[in-house]
Amino acid sequence: MPPSRRRLFTILAGAAGVLATESLLSSALPAQHTPQPIPSPNAPNQNFPPGLDGPDQKPGADNKSIDPKTREEITTDIQKLYELASELKEQVGKSDMNVTLPVSVVKKAQQIEKLAKKIRELSKG
């Protein structure tokens, strides 16, 4: 037999041996399972029925209720904000905005911005 044929048969025999060994090993190994997702720590507790938040929720607590004193303060600040905005509108209407921006307009806008931020912080609680 010429050396090229011997080499061809050797390669074919080796390939057949590898394929046979691979099929035997794959049947001997345990089947791989799909990984299970890890539940989120922020997910609702599955032990409680829907609509209930669990034992850490206080039964008498209402998260949306605002302290009456804070509510009154917010109301007065909103009225003041409305007055400041009206005054700013009048000042802008009276002044010529094409030439320069008056300092009083800028100061009034800063007061409005400061008051709006205060109202926002009070509303957050």
N, CA, C and O atoms as a MOPAC input file, in Angstrom:
PM7 MOZYME 1SCF
protein

 N      0.82000 1    -1.17000 1     0.00000 1
 C      0.00000 1     0.00000 1     0.00000 1
 C      0.88000 1     1.25500 1     0.00000 1
 O      1.81900 1     1.37100 1     0.78700 1
 N      0.55800 1     2.18000 1    -0.88900 1
 C      1.38300 1     3.38000 1    -0.92900 1
 C      1.17800 1     4.22600 1     0.33800 1
 O      0.13700 1     4.13000 1     0.98800 1
 N      2.16500 1     5.04400 1     0.68200 1
 C      2.09500 1     5.82600 1     1.91800 1
 C      0.92500 1     6.81600 1     1.92900 1
 O      0.42100 1     7.13400 1     3.00600 1
 N      0.48300 1     7.30300 1     0.79400 1
 C     -0.61800 1     8.26400 1     0.80000 1
 C     -1.93000 1     7.59300 1     1.21000 1
 O     -2.74800 1     8.19300 1     1.90600 1
 N     -2.12700 1     6.32800 1     0.76800 1
 C     -3.33800 1     5.60000 1     1.16300 1
 C     -3.31600 1     5.28300 1     2.65700 1
 O     -4.33600 1     5.40300 1     3.33500 1
 N     -2.14100 1     4.87600 1     3.17400 1
 C     -2.02500 1     4.56300 1     4.58700 1
 C     -2.36700 1     5.80000 1     5.43600 1
 O     -3.06100 1     5.73200 1     6.45000 1
 N     -1.85200 1     6.89000 1     4.97000 1
 C     -2.11400 1     8.12300 1     5.70800 1
 C     -3.60900 1     8.45500 1     5.68600 1
 O     -4.16100 1     8.86600 1     6.70700 1
 N     -4.27100 1     8.28400 1     4.53800 1
 C     -5.70900 1     8.55200 1     4.41000 1
 C     -6.49600 1     7.62500 1     5.33800 1
 O     -7.39500 1     8.08800 1     6.03900 1
 N     -6.18000 1     6.33800 1     5.35700 1
 C     -6.89800 1     5.41300 1     6.23700 1
 C     -6.65600 1     5.72400 1     7.71600 1
 O     -7.55900 1     5.59100 1     8.54200 1
 N     -5.45100 1     6.13200 1     8.03500 1
 C     -5.13200 1     6.48600 1     9.41800 1
 C     -5.96000 1     7.69100 1     9.86400 1
 O     -6.49500 1     7.70900 1    10.97300 1
 N     -6.05900 1     8.68700 1     9.00100 1
 C     -6.84100 1     9.88100 1     9.32400 1
 C     -8.31400 1     9.52100 1     9.47900 1
 O     -8.96800 1     9.98100 1    10.41500 1
 N     -8.84900 1     8.69600 1     8.56000 1
 C    -10.25300 1     8.28600 1     8.63900 1
 C    -10.52700 1     7.46600 1     9.89500 1
 O    -11.56400 1     7.65000 1    10.53100 1
 N     -9.62700 1     6.57200 1    10.26000 1
 C     -9.80700 1     5.75700 1    11.46200 1
 C     -9.76100 1     6.63300 1    12.70500 1
 O    -10.52800 1     6.41900 1    13.64400 1
 N     -8.87700 1     7.60700 1    12.72000 1
 C     -8.79200 1     8.52500 1    13.86300 1
 C    -10.05600 1     9.36500 1    13.99600 1
 O    -10.54800 1     9.57200 1    15.10600 1
 N    -10.58200 1     9.84500 1    12.88800 1
 C    -11.80400 1    10.64500 1    12.91700 1
 C    -12.98100 1     9.81200 1    13.40200 1
 O    -13.80200 1    10.28200 1    14.19000 1
 N    -13.06100 1     8.56300 1    12.92500 1
 C    -14.15000 1     7.69200 1    13.36400 1
 C    -14.03200 1     7.41500 1    14.85800 1
 O    -15.04200 1     7.36800 1    15.56000 1
 N    -12.81500 1     7.23200 1    15.34700 1
 C    -12.61500 1     6.99800 1    16.77600 1
 C    -13.00400 1     8.21200 1    17.60900 1
 O    -13.58800 1     8.05100 1    18.68100 1
 N    -12.69500 1     9.42400 1    17.14600 1
 C    -13.04700 1    10.64400 1    17.87000 1
 C    -14.56600 1    10.80100 1    17.92400 1
 O    -15.11900 1    11.12700 1    18.97400 1
 N    -15.24200 1    10.56900 1    16.79600 1
 C    -16.70700 1    10.69100 1    16.75700 1
 C    -17.37300 1     9.66500 1    17.67300 1
 O    -18.35100 1     9.98000 1    18.35000 1
 N    -16.85400 1     8.45500 1    17.69700 1
 C    -17.43300 1     7.42500 1    18.55800 1
 C    -17.21300 1     7.77300 1    20.02700 1
 O    -18.11600 1     7.61000 1    20.84800 1
 N    -16.04600 1     8.24100 1    20.35200 1
 C    -15.74200 1     8.60200 1    21.72700 1
 C    -16.60800 1     9.78500 1    22.17900 1
 O    -17.09500 1     9.80500 1    23.31000 1
 N    -16.79400 1    10.76000 1    21.29900 1
 C    -17.60400 1    11.93400 1    21.64200 1
 C    -19.05200 1    11.54300 1    21.92800 1
 O    -19.64900 1    12.04700 1    22.87900 1
 N    -19.61800 1    10.66200 1    21.12800 1
 C    -21.00700 1    10.25700 1    21.35900 1
 C    -21.13400 1     9.46000 1    22.65500 1
 O    -22.14000 1     9.58500 1    23.35300 1
 N    -20.12600 1     8.63700 1    22.99300 1
 C    -20.16600 1     7.88300 1    24.24600 1
 C    -20.04900 1     8.81600 1    25.45400 1
 O    -20.74800 1     8.62600 1    26.44900 1
 N    -19.16500 1     9.82800 1    25.37300 1
 C    -18.98200 1    10.75300 1    26.48500 1
 C    -20.20000 1    11.64800 1    26.68400 1
 O    -20.57400 1    11.94900 1    27.81700 1
 N    -20.81700 1    12.07100 1    25.58800 1
 C    -21.97100 1    12.95200 1    25.73000 1
 C    -23.16900 1    12.22500 1    26.33500 1
 O    -23.96700 1    12.84300 1    27.03900 1
 N    -23.30800 1    10.95000 1    26.08000 1
 C    -24.41500 1    10.20000 1    26.69400 1
 C    -24.13100 1     9.89600 1    28.15900 1
 O    -25.07000 1     9.69900 1    28.93100 1
 N    -22.85600 1     9.85100 1    28.56800 1
 C    -22.50300 1     9.55500 1    29.95300 1
 C    -22.62300 1    10.78700 1    30.84800 1
 O    -22.86300 1    10.65200 1    32.04700 1
 N    -22.46100 1    11.98100 1    30.28600 1
 C    -22.55000 1    13.20800 1    31.08700 1
 C    -24.00600 1    13.53400 1    31.40700 1
 O    -24.89200 1    13.24400 1    30.60400 1
 N    -24.26300 1    14.13200 1    32.56700 1
 C    -25.64600 1    14.50400 1    32.88500 1
 C    -26.11700 1    15.64500 1    31.96900 1
 O    -25.32700 1    16.47100 1    31.51200 1
 N    -27.40800 1    15.65600 1    31.72500 1
 C    -27.98900 1    16.67600 1    30.85300 1
 C    -27.87500 1    18.04400 1    31.52800 1
 O    -28.11200 1    18.17000 1    32.73000 1
 N    -27.51900 1    19.04600 1    30.76400 1
 C    -27.38500 1    20.38700 1    31.32600 1
 C    -28.75600 1    21.02900 1    31.40100 1
 O    -29.55200 1    20.91800 1    30.46800 1
 N    -29.03400 1    21.70300 1    32.51300 1
 C    -30.32400 1    22.36300 1    32.70000 1
 C    -30.16900 1    23.85800 1    32.45900 1
 O    -29.07200 1    24.40800 1    32.55500 1
 N    -31.27000 1    24.49400 1    32.15000 1
 C    -31.23100 1    25.94400 1    31.91800 1
 C    -31.18200 1    26.65300 1    33.26200 1
 O    -31.85400 1    26.23100 1    34.20400 1
 N    -30.40700 1    27.71300 1    33.36700 1
 C    -30.30200 1    28.42000 1    34.64700 1
 C    -31.60100 1    29.12800 1    34.99200 1
 O    -32.27200 1    29.67900 1    34.11900 1
 N    -31.94900 1    29.10700 1    36.27100 1
 C    -33.16000 1    29.76900 1    36.74600 1
 C    -32.85100 1    31.22800 1    37.07000 1
 O    -31.78900 1    31.52600 1    37.61700 1
 N    -33.76500 1    32.14000 1    36.73900 1
 C    -33.50800 1    33.55200 1    37.04600 1
 C    -33.53600 1    33.79800 1    38.55200 1
 O    -34.29400 1    33.16700 1    39.28800 1
 N    -32.69800 1    34.72400 1    38.98800 1
 C    -32.63800 1    35.09000 1    40.39800 1
 C    -33.69600 1    36.16600 1    40.64800 1
 O    -33.71900 1    37.17300 1    39.93900 1
 N    -34.56500 1    35.97700 1    41.63300 1
 C    -35.60000 1    36.98500 1    41.87200 1
 C    -34.99700 1    38.30100 1    42.34900 1
 O    -34.00900 1    38.32400 1    43.08200 1
 N    -35.60500 1    39.37300 1    41.92300 1
 C    -35.14100 1    40.70800 1    42.30000 1
 C    -35.44600 1    40.97400 1    43.76400 1
 O    -36.51000 1    40.58500 1    44.24500 1
 N    -34.53100 1    41.63600 1    44.49600 1
 C    -34.82100 1    41.96100 1    45.88800 1
 C    -35.90400 1    43.02800 1    46.01600 1
 O    -36.49700 1    43.17900 1    47.08400 1
 N    -36.16900 1    43.76700 1    44.94300 1
 C    -37.20700 1    44.79500 1    44.97200 1
 C    -38.56000 1    44.28200 1    44.49600 1
 O    -39.54100 1    45.02600 1    44.49200 1
 N    -38.61800 1    43.02500 1    44.09900 1
 C    -39.87200 1    42.45800 1    43.62400 1
 C    -40.84000 1    42.30800 1    44.79600 1
 O    -40.41000 1    42.13800 1    45.93600 1
 N    -42.14400 1    42.37100 1    44.52300 1
 C    -43.10600 1    42.20100 1    45.61800 1
 C    -42.99800 1    40.80100 1    46.22000 1
 O    -42.67000 1    39.83400 1    45.53200 1
 N    -43.27600 1    40.71700 1    47.49500 1
 C    -43.19500 1    39.44400 1    48.20300 1
 C    -44.32000 1    38.53600 1    47.72900 1
 O    -45.49000 1    38.91800 1    47.75300 1
 N    -43.96000 1    37.33200 1    47.30000 1
 C    -44.94600 1    36.39900 1    46.76300 1
 C    -45.80700 1    35.77300 1    47.86200 1
 O    -46.82900 1    35.15600 1    47.56000 1
 N    -45.41300 1    35.92100 1    49.13000 1
 C    -46.16000 1    35.32700 1    50.23000 1
 C    -47.39600 1    36.13800 1    50.60700 1
 O    -48.25400 1    35.64000 1    51.33600 1
 N    -47.50300 1    37.36200 1    50.13200 1
 C    -48.63800 1    38.20700 1    50.45100 1
 C    -49.55500 1    38.31600 1    49.24900 1
 O    -49.08200 1    38.36400 1    48.11400 1
 N    -50.86800 1    38.35700 1    49.48000 1
 C    -51.80400 1    38.48100 1    48.36200 1
 C    -51.63000 1    39.82400 1    47.65100 1
 O    -51.10800 1    40.77300 1    48.23600 1
 N    -52.06300 1    39.90400 1    46.40000 1
 C    -51.93200 1    41.16500 1    45.67900 1
 C    -52.70200 1    42.28500 1    46.37000 1
 O    -53.80800 1    42.07800 1    46.86900 1
 N    -52.10600 1    43.46800 1    46.39200 1
 C    -52.74900 1    44.61800 1    47.00400 1
 C    -52.29400 1    44.88400 1    48.41800 1
 O    -52.52200 1    45.96900 1    48.95300 1
 N    -51.65500 1    43.91100 1    49.02800 1
 C    -51.13300 1    44.11600 1    50.38200 1
 C    -49.63400 1    44.30200 1    50.29500 1
 O    -48.95700 1    43.60200 1    49.54200 1
 N    -49.11700 1    45.23800 1    51.05900 1
 C    -47.69700 1    45.53500 1    50.98600 1
 C    -46.87700 1    44.78400 1    52.01900 1
 O    -45.65200 1    44.90100 1    52.02100 1
 N    -47.48800 1    44.04200 1    52.86800 1
 C    -46.73900 1    43.25100 1    53.82500 1
 C    -46.78000 1    43.83700 1    55.21800 1
 O    -47.41600 1    44.86700 1    55.44100 1
 N    -46.10000 1    43.18500 1    56.16900 1
 C    -46.18500 1    43.59000 1    57.57000 1
 C    -45.46100 1    44.89500 1    57.88700 1
 O    -45.76200 1    45.52600 1    58.90000 1
 N    -44.50300 1    45.32200 1    57.03700 1
 C    -43.77200 1    46.53800 1    57.36500 1
 C    -44.59000 1    47.79700 1    57.08800 1
 O    -44.15500 1    48.89000 1    57.45000 1
 N    -45.73400 1    47.68400 1    56.47200 1
 C    -46.61200 1    48.82900 1    56.21100 1
 C    -47.48300 1    49.06700 1    57.43900 1
 O    -48.15400 1    48.14800 1    57.90800 1
 N    -47.48100 1    50.29000 1    57.96300 1
 C    -48.29500 1    50.61700 1    59.12300 1
 C    -49.75600 1    50.72200 1    58.68900 1
 O    -50.05300 1    51.33300 1    57.66300 1
 N    -50.67500 1    50.12800 1    59.46500 1
 C    -52.06800 1    50.10800 1    59.03100 1
 C    -52.72400 1    51.48900 1    59.00600 1
 O    -53.58800 1    51.72300 1    58.16100 1
 N    -52.35400 1    52.40700 1    59.88900 1
 C    -53.00400 1    53.70700 1    59.93600 1
 C    -52.27600 1    54.77700 1    59.13900 1
 O    -52.75300 1    55.90900 1    59.05400 1
 N    -51.13900 1    54.44600 1    58.55800 1
 C    -50.33600 1    55.46200 1    57.86500 1
 C    -50.84700 1    55.68200 1    56.45100 1
 O    -51.08400 1    54.73200 1    55.70400 1
 N    -51.01100 1    56.94000 1    56.09900 1
 C    -51.39000 1    57.30400 1    54.74500 1
 C    -50.24400 1    58.11700 1    54.16600 1
 O    -49.95100 1    59.21200 1    54.64500 1
 N    -49.59200 1    57.58300 1    53.13400 1
 C    -48.40600 1    58.23500 1    52.58600 1
 C    -48.72700 1    59.54200 1    51.86100 1
 O    -47.83600 1    60.37000 1    51.67100 1
 N    -49.98000 1    59.74100 1    51.45500 1
 C    -50.32700 1    60.91400 1    50.67100 1
 C    -50.83700 1    62.06800 1    51.52700 1
 O    -51.09200 1    63.15100 1    51.00000 1
 N    -50.99100 1    61.86600 1    52.81900 1
 C    -51.49700 1    62.94200 1    53.65900 1
 C    -50.37800 1    63.93100 1    53.95900 1
 O    -49.23300 1    63.54400 1    54.19600 1
 N    -50.73200 1    65.22200 1    53.94400 1
 C    -49.77400 1    66.29000 1    54.19600 1
 C    -50.15200 1    66.95900 1    55.50900 1
 O    -51.33000 1    67.13300 1    55.82200 1
 N    -49.14900 1    67.32100 1    56.25400 1
 C    -49.35500 1    68.02200 1    57.51500 1
 C    -50.13900 1    69.31300 1    57.24000 1
 O    -49.79300 1    70.04400 1    56.31200 1
 N    -51.19000 1    69.61200 1    58.02700 1
 C    -51.99000 1    70.82200 1    57.77500 1
 C    -51.16200 1    72.10700 1    57.80600 1
 O    -51.42700 1    73.03200 1    57.03800 1
 N    -50.16800 1    72.17100 1    58.68300 1
 C    -49.31300 1    73.36000 1    58.74600 1
 C    -48.51900 1    73.51400 1    57.44500 1
 O    -48.39500 1    74.61500 1    56.90800 1
 N    -47.98900 1    72.40200 1    56.95000 1
 C    -47.24300 1    72.42800 1    55.69600 1
 C    -48.15600 1    72.78800 1    54.53100 1
 O    -47.76900 1    73.54200 1    53.63900 1
 N    -49.36900 1    72.24400 1    54.54400 1
 C    -50.33000 1    72.54500 1    53.48200 1
 C    -50.64800 1    74.03800 1    53.45300 1
 O    -50.73300 1    74.63900 1    52.38200 1
 N    -50.82200 1    74.62800 1    54.62700 1
 C    -51.12300 1    76.06400 1    54.70600 1
 C    -49.93600 1    76.88500 1    54.19000 1
 O    -50.11600 1    77.87400 1    53.48000 1
 N    -48.72900 1    76.46400 1    54.55500 1
 C    -47.53400 1    77.16900 1    54.09800 1
 C    -47.40200 1    77.07900 1    52.57500 1
 O    -47.04700 1    78.05800 1    51.91800 1
 N    -47.68800 1    75.91700 1    52.03000 1
 C    -47.62900 1    75.74600 1    50.57000 1
 C    -48.64800 1    76.64800 1    49.88900 1
 O    -48.34700 1    77.27300 1    48.87200 1
 N    -49.85300 1    76.71600 1    50.44500 1
 C    -50.90400 1    77.55000 1    49.86500 1
 C    -50.50800 1    79.02200 1    49.85600 1
 O    -50.69200 1    79.71000 1    48.85200 1
 N    -49.96300 1    79.50800 1    50.97300 1
 C    -49.55300 1    80.92000 1    51.01700 1
 C    -48.39200 1    81.18200 1    50.06100 1
 O    -48.33100 1    82.23500 1    49.42500 1
 N    -47.46900 1    80.22200 1    49.96300 1
 C    -46.34700 1    80.39600 1    49.03500 1
 C    -46.82900 1    80.40500 1    47.58300 1
 O    -46.29300 1    81.14200 1    46.75600 1
 N    -47.81700 1    79.60600 1    47.27700 1
 C    -48.35500 1    79.58600 1    45.91100 1
 C    -49.03200 1    80.90700 1    45.58500 1
 O    -48.89500 1    81.41700 1    44.47300 1
 N    -49.75700 1    81.46300 1    46.53900 1
 C    -50.37800 1    82.76700 1    46.31600 1
 C    -49.31600 1    83.84100 1    46.09800 1
 O    -49.46100 1    84.69800 1    45.22600 1
 N    -48.25200 1    83.78900 1    46.89200 1
 C    -47.17100 1    84.75200 1    46.73700 1
 C    -46.47700 1    84.56800 1    45.38000 1
 O    -46.10100 1    85.54300 1    44.73000 1
 N    -46.31400 1    83.32600 1    44.97000 1
 C    -45.70800 1    83.03200 1    43.67100 1
 C    -46.54800 1    83.61100 1    42.53800 1
 O    -46.01100 1    84.17100 1    41.58200 1
 N    -47.86000 1    83.47600 1    42.64700 1
 C    -48.76100 1    84.01800 1    41.63700 1
 C    -48.63000 1    85.53900 1    41.56600 1
 O    -48.58900 1    86.10900 1    40.47500 1
 N    -48.56300 1    86.20300 1    42.73600 1
 C    -48.41900 1    87.66300 1    42.76900 1
 C    -47.09600 1    88.09700 1    42.13900 1
 O    -47.05600 1    89.05700 1    41.36900 1
 N    -46.01600 1    87.39200 1    42.46700 1
 C    -44.71200 1    87.73300 1    41.89800 1
 C    -44.69900 1    87.54600 1    40.37800 1
 O    -44.13800 1    88.36400 1    39.64900 1
 N    -45.31700 1    86.47100 1    39.91500 1
 C    -45.36800 1    86.22800 1    38.47300 1
 C    -46.17800 1    87.31200 1    37.76700 1
 O    -45.82200 1    87.73900 1    36.66900 1
 N    -47.26700 1    87.75800 1    38.39500 1
 C    -48.06600 1    88.84000 1    37.81000 1
 C    -47.26600 1    90.13500 1    37.74300 1
 O    -47.29800 1    90.83600 1    36.73200 1
 N    -46.54700 1    90.45300 1    38.82100 1
 C    -45.71100 1    91.65900 1    38.83600 1
 C    -44.63000 1    91.58200 1    37.76600 1
 O    -44.34800 1    92.57700 1    37.09900 1
 N    -44.02200 1    90.41300 1    37.59700 1
 C    -42.98800 1    90.24000 1    36.57600 1
 C    -43.57100 1    90.45300 1    35.18300 1
 O    -42.93900 1    91.06800 1    34.32500 1
 N    -44.76300 1    89.94600 1    34.96900 1
 C    -45.41300 1    90.11600 1    33.67100 1
 C    -45.65600 1    91.59700 1    33.38800 1
 O    -45.44800 1    92.06000 1    32.26700 1
 N    -46.09400 1    92.33400 1    34.40000 1
 C    -46.32900 1    93.77300 1    34.22700 1
 C    -45.02600 1    94.50300 1    33.92800 1
 O    -44.98500 1    95.36500 1    33.04900 1
 N    -43.95300 1    94.16500 1    34.65600 1
 C    -42.66600 1    94.83000 1    34.44300 1
 C    -42.13600 1    94.55700 1    33.03900 1
 O    -41.60000 1    95.45400 1    32.38800 1
 N    -42.28500 1    93.33000 1    32.58100 1
 C    -41.81700 1    92.98400 1    31.24500 1
 C    -42.63700 1    93.72700 1    30.19200 1
 O    -42.09700 1    94.15400 1    29.17200 1
 N    -43.93900 1    93.88400 1    30.43600 1
 C    -44.78900 1    94.61000 1    29.50200 1
 C    -44.44200 1    96.08600 1    29.42300 1
 O    -44.55700 1    96.68900 1    28.35600 1
 N    -44.02100 1    96.67600 1    30.52700 1
 C    -43.70300 1    98.10400 1    30.56700 1
 C    -42.32000 1    98.40800 1    29.99200 1
 O    -42.12200 1    99.47500 1    29.41100 1
 N    -41.37600 1    97.50900 1    30.14000 1
 C    -40.00300 1    97.80400 1    29.73000 1
 C    -39.77100 1    97.39600 1    28.28000 1
 O    -40.47000 1    96.54700 1    27.72700 1
 N    -38.75200 1    98.03800 1    27.68000 1
 C    -38.36100 1    97.71600 1    26.31500 1
 C    -37.31400 1    96.60000 1    26.38200 1
 O    -36.17100 1    96.83800 1    26.77100 1
 N    -37.70600 1    95.40400 1    26.00900 1
 C    -36.83800 1    94.23700 1    26.13800 1
 C    -35.78700 1    94.17500 1    25.03500 1
 O    -34.84900 1    93.38500 1    25.13300 1
 N    -35.92100 1    94.99200 1    23.98200 1
 C    -34.96300 1    94.95600 1    22.88300 1
 C    -33.65700 1    95.64800 1    23.23400 1
 O    -32.61000 1    95.30600 1    22.68500 1
 N    -33.70300 1    96.62100 1    24.14400 1
 C    -32.50300 1    97.38200 1    24.47000 1
 C    -31.65900 1    96.60900 1    25.48800 1
 O    -30.61500 1    96.05500 1    25.14400 1
 N    -32.12100 1    96.57600 1    26.74300 1
 C    -31.41900 1    95.83200 1    27.80200 1
 C    -32.44600 1    95.21400 1    28.72700 1
 O    -33.60600 1    95.62600 1    28.76300 1
 N    -32.01100 1    94.24700 1    29.45300 1
 C    -32.87300 1    93.57500 1    30.42600 1
 C    -32.72100 1    94.29000 1    31.76400 1
 O    -31.62100 1    94.32300 1    32.31500 1
 N    -33.79300 1    94.86000 1    32.29700 1
 C    -33.68800 1    95.58300 1    33.56900 1
 C    -33.29700 1    94.65300 1    34.71800 1
 O    -33.67600 1    93.48200 1    34.73700 1
 N    -32.54300 1    95.18400 1    35.66600 1
 C    -32.08600 1    94.41400 1    36.82000 1
 C    -33.27800 1    93.98400 1    37.67600 1
 O    -33.26700 1    92.89900 1    38.25600 1
 N    -34.29900 1    94.82800 1    37.75400 1
 C    -35.47400 1    94.48300 1    38.56400 1
 C    -36.17800 1    93.24100 1    38.01900 1
 O    -36.72300 1    92.44500 1    38.78400 1
 N    -36.16500 1    93.08000 1    36.70400 1
 C    -36.78700 1    91.89300 1    36.09700 1
 C    -35.99400 1    90.64400 1    36.46900 1
 O    -36.57500 1    89.60700 1    36.79100 1
 N    -34.68100 1    90.74400 1    36.42500 1
 C    -33.83600 1    89.59600 1    36.76700 1
 C    -34.00500 1    89.22200 1    38.23500 1
 O    -34.09900 1    88.04000 1    38.56700 1
 N    -34.04400 1    90.22200 1    39.11900 1
 C    -34.21200 1    89.94800 1    40.55200 1
 C    -35.57300 1    89.31900 1    40.83000 1
 O    -35.68500 1    88.40700 1    41.65000 1
 N    -36.60600 1    89.80700 1    40.14700 1
 C    -37.95400 1    89.25400 1    40.33500 1
 C    -37.98600 1    87.79600 1    39.86200 1
 O    -38.61100 1    86.94800 1    40.50000 1
 N    -37.31700 1    87.50900 1    38.75500 1
 C    -37.26300 1    86.13400 1    38.24300 1
 C    -36.52200 1    85.22200 1    39.21200 1
 O    -36.90100 1    84.06300 1    39.38600 1
 N    -35.46600 1    85.73500 1    39.84600 1
 C    -34.73500 1    84.94100 1    40.82800 1
 C    -35.58800 1    84.66400 1    42.06600 1
 O    -35.52500 1    83.57300 1    42.63200 1
 N    -36.38200 1    85.64800 1    42.48700 1
 C    -37.28000 1    85.43700 1    43.62900 1
 C    -38.31100 1    84.36600 1    43.29200 1
 O    -38.61700 1    83.50700 1    44.11800 1
 N    -38.84000 1    84.42200 1    42.08800 1
 C    -39.84300 1    83.43300 1    41.66400 1
 C    -39.22100 1    82.03900 1    41.64600 1
 O    -39.83400 1    81.07300 1    42.10100 1
 N    -38.01200 1    81.94100 1    41.12300 1
 C    -37.33600 1    80.64700 1    41.06000 1
 C    -37.08100 1    80.09000 1    42.46500 1
 O    -37.29400 1    78.90200 1    42.70900 1
 N    -36.63600 1    80.92500 1    43.36800 1
 C    -36.35500 1    80.49800 1    44.74500 1
 C    -37.63300 1    80.01700 1    45.43400 1
 O    -37.63600 1    78.99300 1    46.11700 1
 N    -38.72200 1    80.77500 1    45.24400 1
 C    -39.98600 1    80.39900 1    45.86300 1
 C    -40.52500 1    79.10200 1    45.26400 1
 O    -41.08300 1    78.27300 1    45.98300 1
 N    -40.36400 1    78.92400 1    43.96800 1
 C    -40.82400 1    77.68400 1    43.32100 1
 C    -40.05200 1    76.47700 1    43.84900 1
 O    -40.63600 1    75.41300 1    44.05500 1
 N    -38.75800 1    76.63000 1    44.06700 1
 C    -37.96500 1    75.53400 1    44.62500 1
 C    -38.40400 1    75.20700 1    46.05300 1
 O    -38.44600 1    74.04200 1    46.44900 1
 N    -38.72900 1    76.25000 1    46.81800 1
 C    -39.19400 1    76.03400 1    48.19000 1
 C    -40.50800 1    75.25900 1    48.19600 1
 O    -40.69600 1    74.34500 1    48.99900 1
 N    -41.41300 1    75.63000 1    47.29600 1
 C    -42.70600 1    74.93600 1    47.20300 1
 C    -42.48800 1    73.47800 1    46.80000 1
 O    -43.14500 1    72.57800 1    47.32400 1
 N    -41.57800 1    73.25600 1    45.88200 1
 C    -41.30400 1    71.87700 1    45.44000 1
 C    -40.77600 1    71.03700 1    46.59000 1
 O    -41.19500 1    69.89200 1    46.76300 1
 N    -39.85200 1    71.59400 1    47.38500 1
 C    -39.29300 1    70.84900 1    48.52200 1
 C    -40.35500 1    70.56700 1    49.58700 1
 O    -40.38100 1    69.48900 1    50.18100 1
 N    -41.23100 1    71.54900 1    49.82000 1
 C    -42.30900 1    71.34000 1    50.80300 1
 C    -43.28300 1    70.26800 1    50.32000 1
 O    -43.81500 1    69.49800 1    51.12000 1
 N    -43.51200 1    70.22100 1    49.02000 1
 C    -44.44700 1    69.24200 1    48.46400 1
 C    -43.89700 1    67.82600 1    48.54900 1
 O    -44.65900 1    66.86900 1    48.68900 1
 N    -42.58600 1    67.69000 1    48.46500 1
 C    -41.97500 1    66.35700 1    48.56400 1
 C    -42.16800 1    65.76600 1    49.94600 1
 O    -42.28200 1    64.55000 1    50.09400 1
 N    -42.20400 1    66.61600 1    50.95400 1
 C    -42.44100 1    66.12100 1    52.30900 1
 C    -41.26100 1    66.05200 1    53.10200 1
 O    -41.32100 1    65.65000 1    54.26400 1

